[in-house]
Amino acid sequence: MTGSILFEAIVFLAGAIICVSIAKQLGLSSVIGYLLAGVLIGPYVLGFIGNEGDDILHFAEFGVVMMLFLIGLEIEPKNFWNMRKSIVGMGGIQVGGTMLLSFILFTLLGLEWKVALVISMAVALSSTAIAMQTIKEKGLMNTTFGASSFSILLFQDIIVIFMLGFIPLLSNTDGNASTVDKGDHTNLLNNLPMGLQTLAIILSVVLIIVAGKYLIVPMLRKVAKTGVRELLIASAFLIVFGISFLMEFVGLSPALGAFLGGVVLSNSEFKHELESTLEPFKNLLLGLFFMAVGASINFIVIANSPLTIGGILIAIIVLKAVVLFITGHIFKLKLDQKLLLTFSLAQIGEFAFVLLSFAFGLNILSQEEMDMMLVITALSMSLTPIVGIINERFILPKIGTKESVKRPMDHIAKSQKIILVGFGHFGSTIGRFLRSHGVEATILDHDSNRVDFLRKMGFEVYYGDATRLDLLESAGIADAKIIICATNKIEVSKTISKIVKEKYPHVELMIRTKNRYDAYELLNLGNENIYRESLETSLTLAKDVLSKMGFRKYTINRQVRNFIKYDEDSLRRLASERKYDDNYIFKAKKELEQQEKFLNEDFKRGIVEYDNHWDSEYIRNALNSMPEE
Amino acid sequence: MKKILILFSHPKFEKSRANSALIERIKDKEGVTLHDLYERYPDFHIDVTAEKELLNQHDVIIWHHPLYWYSCPPLMKQWIDMVLEFNWAYGPEGNALQDKTCLNVITTGGSKEMYCSEGVNSFSVNQFLRPFEQTAKLCGMKYLPPFAVMGTHRLNDEDLEDYANQYSKLIVLLQDEISLKELKLATFLNDLPKLKTS
């Protein structure tokens, strides 16, 4: 069967590559691409993967497992404590509210209370995988919305532990195990009476915490001593797989175990090492997970009762949205942040798969009930990105760009409008300096709390995505003299550059870039004013180093000016010399080659040698070498 | 027609009424290159190669600056130090500026009366400008008497307008290769009868 496994791998990879590329090109999130790829290759469209969908889902869960492990790593107990208010507050209101409302809803639909309770638990959860992926992609992690989402998702991830511990108590019979999708695993729990099951769950959680401290960290230290890098990678996987196995053994969600393991290791010195090791695998496996979700959408179940499913789906999404909106409101989020929160977390999460199967295994749910809820879960996940797009393109623009109060400006600012995109550390320094000269830049930023604050300070600020032409237009790009891209996101700068060059060629662009490579790209788009954020700073440091070594400051200062001029020249030369392809594998190698080339050139050029100004010795020598008359 | 290069240096040009009037009047004249040093080199890092090239392309070099502490502003001194290189501008092989014409155009807050042996400043403007004169000579250039706008604190807009017109006429004279003898006779080029405003 290896042939078929290979073939399946090819199908998955090709599907992912094609669909995600297309999605990205259309400016959609990668999640949509994966889901679509899953639907396409799934049993109901192309049928490349049939009944193995379940196995794939099971394997792909490692993506979710790893994600939660990494999220766990991010959370140091200390930070956790600092965030406790928003985690417990927001998360509690959201989960409690959603459970209550959906419990009422499903009871009204005529389900037995136990069933309604289990389903409402499942519905209360949102998809950490989808939401976090989207937030990271859009670079909104540091906004209020990002932090709020994180809090709520975290609370859900934790509450699942209790839910899983609680569900066995609802069981009608001594659960007949192994009808669960993880069929052939030994499941300790099924042979235990109910109270003990709950106890076992609590015990295994404690076991992970203890093992993390006294087993895993010492092991990692030993491994690190060997200095063999791949052993560390092996260890990282061993930890994740080991925890997953243990959790499945006692019949718990592996993802939760992994999350706990992550938290336990978040204080250890291996935190960053583990993060960088697992990150690439995580993203790919998450992609696989989304594809599996897409593939597991059971179109037959949908075809049988489309109205019921559609109705429940919409009811659940609306219900979740309302609760999220209210939660945001209680915690005084801005309207647009509330909307983002509402639309990003309104889906049912991947833990629903776990909860529902678990409850089915315990005979709480019937086969039909489970199938229906699984379909609804998958569909709600698939809808999220689409709803997000509607919010972004149609709703936010209407509320985000509130016409701000025009302030009287002096004649310079009035006749020459400046637009500043991005008001982070870099942009705000620019803005402050301009303002101290009476030049009021119009600011565009996508963090609405910052926007609000800036408005209070009397700036003219527009909120939203600066790559949208309509936003640029309402910010007055038509009359602008200069637009400054102070964002460090090359994609944003590139898009703005393309829009401005096409529609408003008279507006001058001034762009911050992180490094040479971003600068090349922008130069090749025909931009002149590129500011590499590290150039001057690193040379200032180098200047001070040489000064401490006994070089005269003034001389070094002049050499720095020379160096910058020369480096700017070479930057422009190299940008036109060849098209730089940002291929990750070659990146490091190219970088080294280039550095070597620069160093060689610097040496040949002898920046220091040719400087003869104020050099009396040089003049003396020249005079002495003259032939005697 | 001779080409004229005005090396203008003023660290606070935006606040100078007198210089604004002068510069505004001549900056767009044909055959005149206005080179604003403080605008071009705010960090004092002079591009020597470019400056030499500029000098090669012109016949008349004007150092236009306010008189600060009886001398030029620091960036112009920096320019002199950096650009007039040994064995290019002066020295055994330095003849790049040979036979070009050179002069100072200056503005002073103090009136003409202050600049004499009995005045507050003890010496005349021409005496204070000796270093520039000698610099020009060493580079093989012909040095002309200065064109000076003095007592600027007390000049009204019409006075400044007159000076600006004189400056403009002087530029024309320099372009038309007026005989240097005629020019050298004056203490100040302002005194030339040809500049008298009609």
Boltz contact constraints between the chains, C-beta under 6 A:
constraints:
  - contact:
      token1: [A, 561]
      token2: [B, 45]
      max_distance: 6.0
  - contact:
      token1: [A, 613]
      token2: [B, 82]
      max_distance: 6.0
  - contact:
      token1: [A, 619]
      token2: [B, 86]
      max_distance: 6.0
  - contact:
      token1: [A, 626]
      token2: [B, 92]
      max_distance: 6.0
